[in-house]
């Protein structure tokens, strides 16, 4: 019987969690999926819709708009990891910007957002059952 393992790597934004997780997934033969990218994508959405910047955060409005946010991971075999798509557009590079990094922690603290993303992460992991999977 094959054993499933769960690996969780926690820490502050931009501390190298993704780098370590990608290397670990490669060594274990897992597919790497960065669930932190989901929080970054929601942050990007908020920025694009003038709901957050360095001086304000329209938290209640972002919560109201959560049903307008579609997040999807699409595996890129060439790169060896799943890329983040926000409302049908590949935003992998945009979500790694310094501007997003500076604001993502505000978004990640909102309980309604965390609840929605955890539900999506669980659906994502269930949808990838045929793969050995690294979900971070």
C-alpha positions as CSV (number, residue, x, y, z in Angstrom):
1,X,0.0,0.0,0.0
2,X,1.3,3.4,-0.9
3,X,1.5,5.9,1.9
4,X,0.4,9.5,1.4
5,X,2.5,12.1,3.1
6,X,1.6,15.7,3.8
7,X,4.4,18.3,4.0
8,X,3.6,21.8,5.3
9,X,6.0,24.7,5.1
10,X,5.0,27.8,6.8
11,X,6.6,31.2,7.1
12,X,6.5,34.8,6.1
13,X,6.2,36.0,2.5
14,X,9.4,36.0,0.4
15,X,11.4,33.8,2.8
16,X,12.1,31.0,0.4
17,X,9.3,28.6,1.2
18,X,8.5,28.1,-2.5
19,X,12.1,27.5,-3.5
20,X,12.5,24.8,-0.8
21,X,9.1,23.2,-1.7
22,X,9.9,23.1,-5.4
23,X,13.2,21.3,-4.7
24,X,11.6,18.9,-2.3
25,X,8.8,18.1,-4.7
26,X,11.3,17.4,-7.5
27,X,13.3,15.1,-5.3
28,X,10.2,13.2,-4.2
29,X,8.7,13.1,-7.7
30,X,5.7,15.2,-6.6
31,X,4.0,17.9,-8.6
32,X,4.5,21.2,-6.9
33,X,1.6,23.5,-6.4
34,X,2.1,26.8,-4.5
35,X,-1.2,27.5,-2.7
36,X,0.4,30.8,-1.5
37,X,-0.1,31.8,-5.1
38,X,-3.8,31.8,-4.5
39,X,-3.5,34.5,-1.9
40,X,-1.2,36.5,-4.2
41,X,-3.8,36.1,-7.0
42,X,-6.6,37.4,-4.8
43,X,-4.2,40.3,-3.8
44,X,-3.6,41.0,-7.5
45,X,-7.3,41.0,-8.2
46,X,-7.8,43.5,-5.3
47,X,-5.1,45.7,-6.7
48,X,-6.5,45.6,-10.2
49,X,-9.9,46.6,-8.8
50,X,-8.7,49.4,-6.6
51,X,-9.6,47.5,-3.4
52,X,-6.1,47.6,-1.9
53,X,-3.0,49.7,-1.9
54,X,-0.5,50.8,0.6
55,X,-2.9,53.3,2.2
56,X,-6.3,51.5,2.2
57,X,-7.9,48.1,2.1
58,X,-11.6,47.7,1.2
59,X,-11.8,44.4,2.9
60,X,-15.6,44.2,3.0
61,X,-15.8,45.0,-0.7
62,X,-13.2,42.3,-1.5
63,X,-15.2,39.8,0.5
64,X,-18.3,40.7,-1.5
65,X,-16.4,40.2,-4.8
66,X,-15.0,36.8,-3.9
67,X,-17.5,35.1,-6.2
68,X,-16.1,37.0,-9.1
69,X,-12.6,35.5,-8.5
70,X,-11.8,32.3,-10.4
71,X,-8.5,30.7,-9.5
72,X,-7.0,27.7,-11.3
73,X,-3.7,25.9,-11.4
74,X,-2.6,24.6,-14.8
75,X,0.4,22.3,-14.8
76,X,3.2,23.5,-17.1
77,X,5.2,20.3,-18.0
78,X,8.0,22.4,-19.4
79,X,8.5,24.3,-16.1
80,X,7.6,21.3,-13.9
81,X,5.0,23.1,-11.8
82,X,1.5,24.4,-11.9
83,X,1.0,28.0,-12.8
84,X,-1.7,30.3,-11.4
85,X,-4.5,31.6,-13.5
86,X,-6.8,34.4,-12.3
87,X,-10.1,34.6,-14.2
88,X,-8.7,32.7,-17.1
89,X,-5.4,34.6,-17.4
90,X,-1.9,33.4,-16.5
91,X,-0.8,35.7,-13.7
92,X,2.2,33.7,-12.5
93,X,4.7,36.5,-13.2
94,X,2.5,39.3,-12.0
95,X,1.7,37.7,-8.6
96,X,5.5,37.5,-7.9
97,X,5.9,41.3,-8.1
98,X,7.2,43.3,-5.1
99,X,3.9,45.3,-5.2
100,X,1.9,42.1,-4.6
101,X,4.4,40.8,-2.0
102,X,4.0,44.0,0.0
103,X,0.2,43.6,0.3
104,X,-0.5,39.9,0.3
105,X,-0.2,39.5,4.1
106,X,-3.2,41.9,4.5
107,X,-5.3,39.7,2.3
108,X,-4.2,36.5,3.8
109,X,-5.4,37.6,7.3
110,X,-9.1,37.9,6.2
111,X,-10.9,34.8,7.5
112,X,-13.5,34.8,4.7
113,X,-10.8,34.7,2.1
114,X,-8.8,32.0,3.9
115,X,-12.0,29.9,4.2
116,X,-12.7,30.2,0.5
117,X,-9.2,29.4,-0.5
118,X,-8.9,26.4,1.8
119,X,-12.1,25.0,0.2
120,X,-10.6,25.5,-3.2
121,X,-7.3,23.9,-2.1
122,X,-9.1,20.8,-0.9
123,X,-11.0,20.6,-4.2
124,X,-7.7,21.1,-6.1
125,X,-6.0,18.3,-4.2
126,X,-8.9,15.9,-4.7
127,X,-8.9,16.7,-8.4
128,X,-5.2,15.7,-8.6
129,X,-5.5,12.3,-6.9
130,X,-3.8,10.4,-9.7
131,X,-0.6,12.4,-9.1
132,X,1.8,12.4,-6.2
133,X,1.2,15.9,-5.2
134,X,2.9,18.7,-3.2
135,X,0.4,21.2,-2.0
136,X,1.8,24.1,-0.1
